[in-house]
Amino acid sequence: MISHDSGAFPVSLVIRALPPEACPGGRQLYALERDFIFQSVAFGSITAPAGLLTDFASVPRLVWAYLSPEDPCILYGSIIHDYLYQRGGRLPLRRLTRAEADAVLREAMLDCGARPAQAAIVHAALRLFGGRNFRS
């Protein structure tokens, strides 16, 4: 269990690592053990369901000195972002565009204490290179 003091993430993160043989391409994957909620100011409540698989942030190794994929500033938001991308932005009562899904990650990063420049760089990288991962 991982916890973070933030009203935007009202429940603790509970995950389990999948064994290496269950991880395609050698990327470590994790499964949510219970629903994980983000209270977005801009988009309302977004719940990633228990069972969701995530690799957290896909931060290129080249920039790890600036922002590690395990940095709490990106860790929580990346789960919600993975959920939105895996579902093509579809939520129970609405659908977010890819741009809105990227904005959710930026908002979550800022809520978790990321520097504005960090959040802006991640957001710009997503806008440039993330499109192929958004399921329509």
N, CA, C and O atoms as a GROMACS GRO file, in nm:
protein
  544
    1MET      N    1   0.085  -0.117   0.000
    1MET     CA    2   0.000   0.000   0.000
    1MET      C    3   0.090   0.123   0.000
    1MET      O    4   0.189   0.130   0.073
    2ILE      N    5   0.054   0.221  -0.083
    2ILE     CA    6   0.127   0.347  -0.093
    2ILE      C    7   0.028   0.458  -0.063
    2ILE      O    8  -0.082   0.460  -0.120
    3SER      N    9   0.065   0.548   0.024
    3SER     CA   10  -0.028   0.658   0.052
    3SER      C   11   0.038   0.791   0.019
    3SER      O   12   0.160   0.804   0.014
    4HIS      N   13  -0.048   0.889  -0.002
    4HIS     CA   14  -0.004   1.023  -0.040
    4HIS      C   15  -0.102   1.121   0.022
    4HIS      O   16  -0.223   1.100   0.013
    5ASP      N   17  -0.054   1.225   0.085
    5ASP     CA   18  -0.141   1.323   0.148
    5ASP      C   19  -0.193   1.420   0.043
    5ASP      O   20  -0.129   1.520   0.011
    6SER      N   21  -0.310   1.390  -0.011
    6SER     CA   22  -0.371   1.474  -0.112
    6SER      C   23  -0.520   1.451  -0.112
    6SER      O   24  -0.566   1.337  -0.114
    7GLY      N   25  -0.596   1.557  -0.109
    7GLY     CA   26  -0.739   1.544  -0.118
    7GLY      C   27  -0.784   1.498  -0.255
    7GLY      O   28  -0.895   1.446  -0.269
    8ALA      N   29  -0.699   1.515  -0.356
    8ALA     CA   30  -0.735   1.475  -0.491
    8ALA      C   31  -0.729   1.324  -0.509
    8ALA      O   32  -0.793   1.270  -0.599
    9PHE      N   33  -0.653   1.256  -0.425
    9PHE     CA   34  -0.644   1.109  -0.427
    9PHE      C   35  -0.692   1.060  -0.291
    9PHE      O   36  -0.611   1.041  -0.200
   10PRO      N   37  -0.825   1.040  -0.276
   10PRO     CA   38  -0.881   1.013  -0.143
   10PRO      C   39  -0.859   0.871  -0.088
   10PRO      O   40  -0.890   0.846   0.028
   11VAL      N   41  -0.806   0.779  -0.168
   11VAL     CA   42  -0.781   0.644  -0.119
   11VAL      C   43  -0.634   0.609  -0.139
   11VAL      O   44  -0.569   0.662  -0.229
   12SER      N   45  -0.584   0.520  -0.057
   12SER     CA   46  -0.446   0.475  -0.072
   12SER      C   47  -0.434   0.385  -0.194
   12SER      O   48  -0.527   0.315  -0.232
   13LEU      N   49  -0.318   0.389  -0.254
   13LEU     CA   50  -0.288   0.306  -0.369
   13LEU      C   51  -0.246   0.168  -0.319
   13LEU      O   52  -0.154   0.156  -0.238
   14VAL      N   53  -0.314   0.065  -0.367
   14VAL     CA   54  -0.280  -0.072  -0.332
   14VAL      C   55  -0.257  -0.147  -0.464
   14VAL      O   56  -0.348  -0.162  -0.545
   15ILE      N   57  -0.133  -0.193  -0.483
   15ILE     CA   58  -0.094  -0.259  -0.608
   15ILE      C   59  -0.020  -0.389  -0.578
   15ILE      O   60   0.024  -0.414  -0.466
   16ARG      N   61  -0.009  -0.470  -0.683
   16ARG     CA   62   0.076  -0.589  -0.674
   16ARG      C   63   0.155  -0.599  -0.803
   16ARG      O   64   0.102  -0.576  -0.912
   17ALA      N   65   0.281  -0.634  -0.790
   17ALA     CA   66   0.366  -0.652  -0.907
   17ALA      C   67   0.334  -0.786  -0.972
   17ALA      O   68   0.318  -0.887  -0.904
   18LEU      N   69   0.326  -0.787  -1.104
   18LEU     CA   70   0.305  -0.912  -1.176
   18LEU      C   71   0.439  -0.982  -1.191
   18LEU      O   72   0.543  -0.917  -1.197
   19PRO      N   73   0.438  -1.114  -1.197
   19PRO     CA   74   0.564  -1.186  -1.216
   19PRO      C   75   0.621  -1.156  -1.355
   19PRO      O   76   0.546  -1.124  -1.447
   20PRO      N   77   0.753  -1.166  -1.369
   20PRO     CA   78   0.817  -1.132  -1.498
   20PRO      C   79   0.756  -1.204  -1.618
   20PRO      O   80   0.747  -1.145  -1.726
   21GLU      N   81   0.716  -1.327  -1.602
   21GLU     CA   82   0.661  -1.402  -1.715
   21GLU      C   83   0.526  -1.348  -1.762
   21GLU      O   84   0.480  -1.381  -1.872
   22ALA      N   85   0.462  -1.266  -1.682
   22ALA     CA   86   0.333  -1.206  -1.718
   22ALA      C   87   0.349  -1.066  -1.776
   22ALA      O   88   0.251  -0.998  -1.804
   23CYS      N   89   0.474  -1.023  -1.793
   23CYS     CA   90   0.501  -0.886  -1.840
   23CYS      C   91   0.559  -0.889  -1.980
   23CYS      O   92   0.677  -0.922  -1.998
   24PRO      N   93   0.478  -0.854  -2.082
   24PRO     CA   94   0.528  -0.856  -2.220
   24PRO      C   95   0.637  -0.751  -2.242
   24PRO      O   96   0.630  -0.641  -2.188
   25GLY      N   97   0.734  -0.788  -2.321
   25GLY     CA   98   0.840  -0.693  -2.356
   25GLY      C   99   0.934  -0.658  -2.243
   25GLY      O  100   1.014  -0.566  -2.256
   26GLY      N  101   0.927  -0.730  -2.134
   26GLY     CA  102   1.017  -0.706  -2.022
   26GLY      C  103   0.982  -0.586  -1.936
   26GLY      O  104   1.056  -0.554  -1.843
   27ARG      N  105   0.871  -0.517  -1.964
   27ARG     CA  106   0.828  -0.403  -1.882
   27ARG      C  107   0.758  -0.455  -1.758
   27ARG      O  108   0.670  -0.541  -1.768
   28GLN      N  109   0.796  -0.406  -1.643
   28GLN     CA  110   0.729  -0.446  -1.519
   28GLN      C  111   0.587  -0.390  -1.518
   28GLN      O  112   0.566  -0.271  -1.541
   29LEU      N  113   0.490  -0.476  -1.491
   29LEU     CA  114   0.352  -0.433  -1.481
   29LEU      C  115   0.301  -0.453  -1.339
   29LEU      O  116   0.349  -0.540  -1.265
   30TYR      N  117   0.205  -0.372  -1.302
   30TYR     CA  118   0.143  -0.377  -1.170
   30TYR      C  119  -0.008  -0.381  -1.189
   30TYR      O  120  -0.062  -0.325  -1.284
   31ALA      N  121  -0.076  -0.448  -1.097
   31ALA     CA  122  -0.222  -0.454  -1.099
   31ALA      C  123  -0.277  -0.381  -0.977
   31ALA      O  124  -0.227  -0.399  -0.865
   32LEU      N  125  -0.379  -0.300  -0.999
   32LEU     CA  126  -0.445  -0.234  -0.886
   32LEU      C  127  -0.521  -0.340  -0.807
   32LEU      O  128  -0.594  -0.421  -0.864
   33GLU      N  129  -0.503  -0.338  -0.679
   33GLU     CA  130  -0.572  -0.432  -0.592
   33GLU      C  131  -0.708  -0.379  -0.548
   33GLU      O  132  -0.794  -0.455  -0.503
   34ARG      N  133  -0.728  -0.248  -0.561
   34ARG     CA  134  -0.859  -0.189  -0.535
   34ARG      C  135  -0.872  -0.062  -0.618
   34ARG      O  136  -0.774  -0.009  -0.670
   35ASP      N  137  -0.996  -0.016  -0.631
   35ASP     CA  138  -1.021   0.105  -0.709
   35ASP      C  139  -0.932   0.219  -0.661
   35ASP      O  140  -0.904   0.232  -0.541
   36PHE      N  141  -0.888   0.300  -0.756
   36PHE     CA  142  -0.802   0.415  -0.726
   36PHE      C  143  -0.868   0.538  -0.786
   36PHE      O  144  -0.899   0.540  -0.905
   37ILE      N  145  -0.889   0.640  -0.706
   37ILE     CA  146  -0.971   0.754  -0.744
   37ILE      C  147  -0.889   0.882  -0.750
   37ILE      O  148  -0.806   0.909  -0.663
   38PHE      N  149  -0.916   0.960  -0.854
   38PHE     CA  150  -0.859   1.094  -0.865
   38PHE      C  151  -0.975   1.192  -0.876
   38PHE      O  152  -1.062   1.177  -0.962
   39GLN      N  153  -0.976   1.292  -0.788
   39GLN     CA  154  -1.078   1.396  -0.790
   39GLN      C  155  -1.021   1.515  -0.868
   39GLN      O  156  -0.954   1.602  -0.811
   40SER      N  157  -1.048   1.518  -0.996
   40SER     CA  158  -0.998   1.624  -1.082
   40SER      C  159  -1.086   1.748  -1.068
   40SER      O  160  -1.208   1.739  -1.070
   41VAL      N  161  -1.022   1.862  -1.052
   41VAL     CA  162  -1.095   1.988  -1.048
   41VAL      C  163  -1.160   2.013  -1.184
   41VAL      O  164  -1.274   2.059  -1.190
   42ALA      N  165  -1.089   1.983  -1.290
   42ALA     CA  166  -1.137   2.012  -1.425
   42ALA      C  167  -1.236   1.909  -1.480
   42ALA      O  168  -1.326   1.944  -1.556
   43PHE      N  169  -1.220   1.781  -1.441
   43PHE     CA  170  -1.297   1.675  -1.506
   43PHE      C  171  -1.380   1.589  -1.410
   43PHE      O  172  -1.446   1.494  -1.453
   44GLY      N  173  -1.378   1.620  -1.282
   44GLY     CA  174  -1.456   1.543  -1.185
   44GLY      C  175  -1.386   1.417  -1.140
   44GLY      O  176  -1.265   1.401  -1.160
   45SER      N  177  -1.460   1.330  -1.079
   45SER     CA  178  -1.404   1.206  -1.023
   45SER      C  179  -1.375   1.104  -1.134
   45SER      O  180  -1.460   1.076  -1.219
   46ILE      N  181  -1.254   1.050  -1.130
   46ILE     CA  182  -1.213   0.947  -1.226
   46ILE      C  183  -1.163   0.829  -1.143
   46ILE      O  184  -1.072   0.843  -1.061
   47THR      N  185  -1.223   0.712  -1.166
   47THR     CA  186  -1.188   0.592  -1.089
   47THR      C  187  -1.125   0.487  -1.179
   47THR      O  188  -1.190   0.435  -1.270
   48ALA      N  189  -0.998   0.456  -1.153
   48ALA     CA  190  -0.933   0.344  -1.219
   48ALA      C  191  -0.972   0.220  -1.139
   48ALA      O  192  -0.949   0.215  -1.018
   49PRO      N  193  -1.029   0.120  -1.204
   49PRO     CA  194  -1.082   0.005  -1.131
   49PRO      C  195  -0.977  -0.095  -1.085
   49PRO      O  196  -0.869  -0.107  -1.144
   50ALA      N  197  -1.011  -0.165  -0.978
   50ALA     CA  198  -0.927  -0.277  -0.934
   50ALA      C  199  -0.905  -0.369  -1.053
   50ALA      O  200  -0.996  -0.392  -1.133
   51GLY      N  201  -0.785  -0.422  -1.064
   51GLY     CA  202  -0.750  -0.511  -1.174
   51GLY      C  203  -0.681  -0.441  -1.289
   51GLY      O  204  -0.621  -0.507  -1.374
   52LEU      N  205  -0.688  -0.308  -1.294
   52LEU     CA  206  -0.621  -0.233  -1.400
   52LEU      C  207  -0.472  -0.265  -1.399
   52LEU      O  208  -0.410  -0.269  -1.293
   53LEU      N  209  -0.415  -0.287  -1.517
   53LEU     CA  210  -0.271  -0.307  -1.530
   53LEU      C  211  -0.206  -0.175  -1.570
   53LEU      O  212  -0.256  -0.104  -1.657
   54THR      N  213  -0.096  -0.144  -1.506
   54THR     CA  214  -0.023  -0.021  -1.534
   54THR      C  215   0.127  -0.047  -1.528
   54THR      O  216   0.174  -0.135  -1.456
   55ASP      N  217   0.199   0.030  -1.606
   55ASP     CA  218   0.346   0.029  -1.593
   55ASP      C  219   0.392   0.162  -1.536
   55ASP      O  220   0.510   0.197  -1.542
   56PHE      N  221   0.296   0.236  -1.480
   56PHE     CA  222   0.319   0.371  -1.429
   56PHE      C  223   0.364   0.458  -1.545
   56PHE      O  224   0.310   0.446  -1.655
   57ALA      N  225   0.458   0.545  -1.525
   57ALA     CA  226   0.498   0.639  -1.629
   57ALA      C  227   0.602   0.577  -1.721
   57ALA      O  228   0.696   0.511  -1.676
   58SER      N  229   0.585   0.597  -1.849
   58SER     CA  230   0.683   0.552  -1.948
   58SER      C  231   0.780   0.666  -1.975
   58SER      O  232   0.779   0.726  -2.083
   59VAL      N  233   0.862   0.694  -1.876
   59VAL     CA  234   0.958   0.803  -1.887
   59VAL      C  235   1.086   0.750  -1.952
   59VAL      O  236   1.145   0.654  -1.901
   60PRO      N  237   1.129   0.809  -2.063
   60PRO     CA  238   1.253   0.762  -2.127
   60PRO      C  239   1.372   0.772  -2.030
   60PRO      O  240   1.386   0.868  -1.955
   61ARG      N  241   1.456   0.671  -2.035
   61ARG     CA  242   1.574   0.664  -1.947
   61ARG      C  243   1.660   0.790  -1.956
   61ARG      O  244   1.723   0.829  -1.858
   62LEU      N  245   1.662   0.852  -2.072
   62LEU     CA  246   1.742   0.972  -2.094
   62LEU      C  247   1.707   1.084  -1.996
   62LEU      O  248   1.793   1.165  -1.962
   63VAL      N  249   1.582   1.090  -1.950
   63VAL     CA  250   1.540   1.201  -1.862
   63VAL      C  251   1.520   1.158  -1.716
   63VAL      O  252   1.467   1.236  -1.637
   64TRP      N  253   1.561   1.037  -1.679
   64TRP     CA  254   1.542   0.989  -1.543
   64TRP      C  255   1.608   1.078  -1.438
   64TRP      O  256   1.560   1.085  -1.325
   65ALA      N  257   1.716   1.144  -1.472
   65ALA     CA  258   1.780   1.234  -1.375
   65ALA      C  259   1.689   1.351  -1.342
   65ALA      O  260   1.694   1.406  -1.232
   66TYR      N  261   1.606   1.388  -1.438
   66TYR     CA  262   1.514   1.501  -1.420
   66TYR      C  263   1.381   1.454  -1.361
   66TYR      O  264   1.323   1.523  -1.276
   67LEU      N  265   1.332   1.338  -1.406
   67LEU     CA  266   1.204   1.285  -1.358
   67LEU      C  267   1.205   1.134  -1.369
   67LEU      O  268   1.192   1.078  -1.478
   68SER      N  269   1.220   1.068  -1.257
   68SER     CA  270   1.219   0.922  -1.252
   68SER      C  271   1.076   0.872  -1.269
   68SER      O  272   0.982   0.939  -1.224
   69PRO      N  273   1.056   0.756  -1.332
   69PRO     CA  274   0.922   0.701  -1.344
   69PRO      C  275   0.864   0.661  -1.209
   69PRO      O  276   0.743   0.639  -1.198
   70GLU      N  277   0.948   0.653  -1.107
   70GLU     CA  278   0.902   0.619  -0.972
   70GLU      C  279   0.882   0.742  -0.885
   70GLU      O  280   0.848   0.730  -0.767
   71ASP      N  281   0.901   0.860  -0.941
   71ASP     CA  282   0.882   0.984  -0.867
   71ASP      C  283   0.735   0.997  -0.829
   71ASP      O  284   0.648   0.986  -0.916
   72PRO      N  285   0.705   1.021  -0.702
   72PRO     CA  286   0.565   1.036  -0.661
   72PRO      C  287   0.491   1.146  -0.737
   72PRO      O  288   0.368   1.144  -0.746
   73CYS      N  289   0.565   1.242  -0.792
   73CYS     CA  290   0.501   1.350  -0.867
   73CYS      C  291   0.432   1.301  -0.993
   73CYS      O  292   0.338   1.366  -1.041
   74ILE      N  293   0.474   1.189  -1.047
   74ILE     CA  294   0.413   1.136  -1.169
   74ILE      C  295   0.346   1.001  -1.146
   74ILE      O  296   0.260   0.960  -1.225
   75LEU      N  297   0.384   0.932  -1.042
   75LEU     CA  298   0.336   0.796  -1.017
   75LEU      C  299   0.184   0.787  -1.009
   75LEU      O  300   0.124   0.708  -1.082
   76TYR      N  301   0.121   0.864  -0.924
   76TYR     CA  302  -0.025   0.855  -0.906
   76TYR      C  303  -0.100   0.894  -1.032
   76TYR      O  304  -0.190   0.822  -1.077
   77GLY      N  305  -0.064   1.006  -1.089
   77GLY     CA  306  -0.134   1.052  -1.209
   77GLY      C  307  -0.118   0.958  -1.327
   77GLY      O  308  -0.207   0.948  -1.411
   78SER      N  309  -0.004   0.888  -1.333
   78SER     CA  310   0.020   0.798  -1.446
   78SER      C  311  -0.077   0.679  -1.444
   78SER      O  312  -0.110   0.625  -1.549
   79ILE      N  313  -0.122   0.639  -1.328
   79ILE     CA  314  -0.220   0.530  -1.319
   79ILE      C  315  -0.352   0.574  -1.381
   79ILE      O  316  -0.410   0.502  -1.463
   80ILE      N  317  -0.398   0.692  -1.343
   80ILE     CA  318  -0.522   0.745  -1.397
   80ILE      C  319  -0.507   0.768  -1.547
   80ILE      O  320  -0.598   0.739  -1.625
   81HIS      N  321  -0.392   0.819  -1.589
   81HIS     CA  322  -0.365   0.844  -1.730
   81HIS      C  323  -0.363   0.712  -1.808
   81HIS      O  324  -0.421   0.704  -1.917
   82ASP      N  325  -0.299   0.608  -1.755
   82ASP     CA  326  -0.299   0.476  -1.820
   82ASP      C  327  -0.442   0.427  -1.839
   82ASP      O  328  -0.478   0.377  -1.946
   83TYR      N  329  -0.524   0.442  -1.736
   83TYR     CA  330  -0.664   0.400  -1.743
   83TYR      C  331  -0.736   0.475  -1.856
   83TYR      O  332  -0.805   0.413  -1.937
   84LEU      N  333  -0.719   0.605  -1.862
   84LEU     CA  334  -0.786   0.684  -1.965
   84LEU      C  335  -0.738   0.645  -2.105
   84LEU      O  336  -0.818   0.635  -2.198
   85TYR      N  337  -0.609   0.624  -2.121
   85TYR     CA  338  -0.554   0.586  -2.252
   85TYR      C  339  -0.601   0.445  -2.291
   85TYR      O  340  -0.636   0.422  -2.407
   86GLN      N  341  -0.602   0.352  -2.197
   86GLN     CA  342  -0.646   0.215  -2.228
   86GLN      C  343  -0.791   0.210  -2.273
   86GLN      O  344  -0.829   0.124  -2.351
   87ARG      N  345  -0.871   0.302  -2.224
   87ARG     CA  346  -1.014   0.305  -2.257
   87ARG      C  347  -1.050   0.410  -2.361
   87ARG      O  348  -1.168   0.436  -2.386
   88GLY      N  349  -0.949   0.470  -2.423
   88GLY     CA  350  -0.978   0.571  -2.523
   88GLY      C  351  -1.056   0.688  -2.466
   88GLY      O  352  -1.134   0.752  -2.537
   89GLY      N  353  -1.034   0.716  -2.337
   89GLY     CA  354  -1.100   0.828  -2.271
   89GLY      C  355  -1.242   0.800  -2.225
   89GLY      O  356  -1.307   0.886  -2.166
   90ARG      N  357  -1.291   0.679  -2.253
   90ARG     CA  358  -1.430   0.646  -2.216
   90ARG      C  359  -1.443   0.625  -2.066
   90ARG      O  360  -1.374   0.542  -2.006
   91LEU      N  361  -1.534   0.702  -2.008
   91LEU     CA  362  -1.570   0.689  -1.867
   91LEU      C  363  -1.718   0.652  -1.862
   91LEU      O  364  -1.787   0.660  -1.963
   92PRO      N  365  -1.768   0.611  -1.746
   92PRO     CA  366  -1.909   0.569  -1.741
   92PRO      C  367  -2.009   0.672  -1.794
   92PRO      O  368  -2.107   0.634  -1.859
   93LEU      N  369  -1.988   0.800  -1.767
   93LEU     CA  370  -2.087   0.900  -1.806
   93LEU      C  371  -2.041   0.999  -1.911
   93LEU      O  372  -2.117   1.087  -1.952
   94ARG      N  373  -1.916   0.986  -1.955
   94ARG     CA  374  -1.864   1.080  -2.054
   94ARG      C  375  -1.739   1.021  -2.118
   94ARG      O  376  -1.688   0.917  -2.077
   95ARG      N  377  -1.691   1.091  -2.219
   95ARG     CA  378  -1.568   1.049  -2.285
   95ARG      C  379  -1.474   1.168  -2.292
   95ARG      O  380  -1.512   1.276  -2.337
   96LEU      N  381  -1.351   1.147  -2.248
   96LEU     CA  382  -1.249   1.251  -2.256
   96LEU      C  383  -1.169   1.233  -2.384
   96LEU      O  384  -1.146   1.121  -2.428
   97THR      N  385  -1.129   1.343  -2.441
   97THR     CA  386  -1.041   1.338  -2.558
   97THR      C  387  -0.900   1.303  -2.510
   97THR      O  388  -0.871   1.303  -2.390
   98ARG      N  389  -0.814   1.273  -2.605
   98ARG     CA  390  -0.674   1.248  -2.569
   98ARG      C  391  -0.613   1.372  -2.503
   98ARG      O  392  -0.540   1.359  -2.405
   99ALA      N  393  -0.643   1.490  -2.555
   99ALA     CA  394  -0.590   1.614  -2.496
   99ALA      C  395  -0.638   1.629  -2.352
   99ALA      O  396  -0.562   1.673  -2.266
  100GLU      N  397  -0.763   1.594  -2.326
  100GLU     CA  398  -0.815   1.603  -2.189
  100GLU      C  399  -0.750   1.499  -2.099
  100GLU      O  400  -0.721   1.528  -1.983
  101ALA      N  401  -0.727   1.378  -2.150
  101ALA     CA  402  -0.658   1.276  -2.071
  101ALA      C  403  -0.517   1.323  -2.034
  101ALA      O  404  -0.472   1.302  -1.921
  102ASP      N  405  -0.449   1.388  -2.128
  102ASP     CA  406  -0.316   1.442  -2.100
  102ASP      C  407  -0.323   1.555  -1.997
  102ASP      O  408  -0.234   1.568  -1.912
  103ALA      N  409  -0.427   1.635  -2.005
  103ALA     CA  410  -0.447   1.743  -1.907
  103ALA      C  411  -0.472   1.687  -1.767
  103ALA      O  412  -0.433   1.748  -1.668
  104VAL      N  413  -0.538   1.572  -1.759
  104VAL     CA  414  -0.561   1.506  -1.630
  104VAL      C  415  -0.427   1.471  -1.565
  104VAL      O  416  -0.407   1.495  -1.446
  105LEU      N  417  -0.335   1.414  -1.644
  105LEU     CA  418  -0.204   1.380  -1.587
  105LEU      C  419  -0.132   1.506  -1.540
  105LEU      O  420  -0.073   1.506  -1.432
  106ARG      N  421  -0.137   1.611  -1.619
  106ARG     CA  422  -0.071   1.737  -1.579
  106ARG      C  423  -0.130   1.788  -1.447
  106ARG      O  424  -0.055   1.825  -1.357
  107GLU      N  425  -0.262   1.789  -1.436
  107GLU     CA  426  -0.328   1.834  -1.313
  107GLU      C  427  -0.287   1.746  -1.194
  107GLU      O  428  -0.257   1.798  -1.086
  108ALA      N  429  -0.285   1.615  -1.214
  108ALA     CA  430  -0.249   1.523  -1.106
  108ALA      C  431  -0.104   1.543  -1.063
  108ALA      O  432  -0.073   1.539  -0.944
  109MET      N  433  -0.016   1.565  -1.160
  109MET     CA  434   0.124   1.588  -1.126
  109MET      C  435   0.139   1.713  -1.040
  109MET      O  436   0.211   1.711  -0.940
  110LEU      N  437   0.072   1.820  -1.078
  110LEU     CA  438   0.081   1.944  -1.000
  110LEU      C  439   0.024   1.923  -0.860
  110LEU      O  440   0.078   1.974  -0.762
  111ASP      N  441  -0.085   1.847  -0.850
  111ASP     CA  442  -0.144   1.818  -0.721
  111ASP      C  443  -0.048   1.739  -0.632
  111ASP      O  444  -0.047   1.757  -0.510
  112CYS      N  445   0.032   1.654  -0.693
  112CYS     CA  446   0.126   1.570  -0.617
  112CYS      C  447   0.258   1.640  -0.589
  112CYS      O  448   0.348   1.580  -0.531
  113GLY      N  449   0.271   1.766  -0.630
  113GLY     CA  450   0.392   1.841  -0.595
  113GLY      C  451   0.494   1.856  -0.706
  113GLY      O  452   0.605   1.901  -0.680
  114ALA      N  453   0.460   1.820  -0.828
  114ALA     CA  454   0.554   1.839  -0.938
  114ALA      C  455   0.578   1.988  -0.960
  114ALA      O  456   0.489   2.070  -0.939
  115ARG      N  457   0.698   2.019  -1.001
  115ARG     CA  458   0.726   2.157  -1.040
  115ARG      C  459   0.648   2.186  -1.168
  115ARG      O  460   0.633   2.097  -1.252
  116PRO      N  461   0.599   2.308  -1.185
  116PRO     CA  462   0.525   2.340  -1.308
  116PRO      C  463   0.602   2.307  -1.436
  116PRO      O  464   0.543   2.263  -1.534
  117ALA      N  465   0.734   2.327  -1.434
  117ALA     CA  466   0.815   2.295  -1.552
  117ALA      C  467   0.814   2.145  -1.580
  117ALA      O  468   0.807   2.104  -1.696
  118GLN      N  469   0.821   2.062  -1.475
  118GLN     CA  470   0.815   1.916  -1.494
  118GLN      C  471   0.683   1.877  -1.560
  118GLN      O  472   0.681   1.804  -1.659
  119ALA      N  473   0.574   1.927  -1.502
  119ALA     CA  474   0.442   1.893  -1.555
  119ALA      C  475   0.426   1.940  -1.699
  119ALA      O  476   0.366   1.871  -1.781
  120ALA      N  477   0.480   2.057  -1.730
  120ALA     CA  478   0.470   2.111  -1.866
  120ALA      C  479   0.550   2.026  -1.965
  120ALA      O  480   0.504   2.002  -2.077
  121ILE      N  481   0.667   1.980  -1.924
  121ILE     CA  482   0.750   1.898  -2.013
  121ILE      C  483   0.683   1.763  -2.038
  121ILE      O  484   0.679   1.716  -2.152
  122VAL      N  485   0.631   1.700  -1.933
  122VAL     CA  486   0.561   1.572  -1.950
  122VAL      C  487   0.440   1.592  -2.040
  122VAL      O  488   0.415   1.511  -2.130
  123HIS      N  489   0.365   1.698  -2.018
  123HIS     CA  490   0.247   1.725  -2.099
  123HIS      C  491   0.286   1.744  -2.245
  123HIS      O  492   0.221   1.688  -2.334
  124ALA      N  493   0.389   1.822  -2.270
  124ALA     CA  494   0.434   1.845  -2.408
  124ALA      C  495   0.480   1.714  -2.474
  124ALA      O  496   0.448   1.690  -2.590
  125ALA      N  497   0.552   1.632  -2.400
  125ALA     CA  498   0.598   1.503  -2.455
  125ALA      C  499   0.479   1.414  -2.489
  125ALA      O  500   0.480   1.346  -2.592
  126LEU      N  501   0.378   1.413  -2.404
  126LEU     CA  502   0.258   1.334  -2.432
  126LEU      C  503   0.188   1.384  -2.559
  126LEU      O  504   0.145   1.304  -2.642
  127ARG      N  505   0.178   1.514  -2.572
  127ARG     CA  506   0.111   1.570  -2.689
  127ARG      C  507   0.188   1.535  -2.817
  127ARG      O  508   0.126   1.511  -2.921
  128LEU      N  509   0.321   1.531  -2.809
  128LEU     CA  510   0.402   1.500  -2.926
  128LEU      C  511   0.410   1.351  -2.958
  128LEU      O  512   0.403   1.311  -3.074
  129PHE      N  513   0.425   1.268  -2.853
  129PHE     CA  514   0.459   1.128  -2.876
  129PHE      C  515   0.358   1.025  -2.822
  129PHE      O  516   0.375   0.906  -2.847
  130GLY      N  517   0.256   1.068  -2.750
  130GLY     CA  518   0.166   0.972  -2.685
  130GLY      C  519   0.050   0.922  -2.768
  130GLY      O  520  -0.018   0.828  -2.726
  131GLY      N  521   0.026   0.981  -2.883
  131GLY     CA  522  -0.093   0.948  -2.961
  131GLY      C  523  -0.109   0.803  -2.998
  131GLY      O  524  -0.222   0.754  -3.001
  132ARG      N  525  -0.002   0.734  -3.027
  132ARG     CA  526  -0.014   0.595  -3.072
  132ARG      C  527  -0.064   0.503  -2.961
  132ARG      O  528  -0.109   0.392  -2.988
  133ASN      N  529  -0.056   0.548  -2.835
  133ASN     CA  530  -0.099   0.465  -2.724
  133ASN      C  531  -0.244   0.489  -2.682
  133ASN      O  532  -0.298   0.413  -2.601
  134PHE      N  533  -0.306   0.592  -2.736
  134PHE     CA  534  -0.445   0.624  -2.700
  134PHE      C  535  -0.537   0.536  -2.783
  134PHE      O  536  -0.539   0.544  -2.906
  135ARG      N  537  -0.612   0.452  -2.714
  135ARG     CA  538  -0.701   0.360  -2.785
  135ARG      C  539  -0.830   0.431  -2.821
  135ARG      O  540  -0.901   0.480  -2.734
  136SER      N  541  -0.860   0.436  -2.949
  136SER     CA  542  -0.982   0.504  -2.994
  136SER      C  543  -1.102   0.412  -2.986
  136SER      O  544  -1.213   0.453  -3.021
   0.00000   0.00000   0.00000
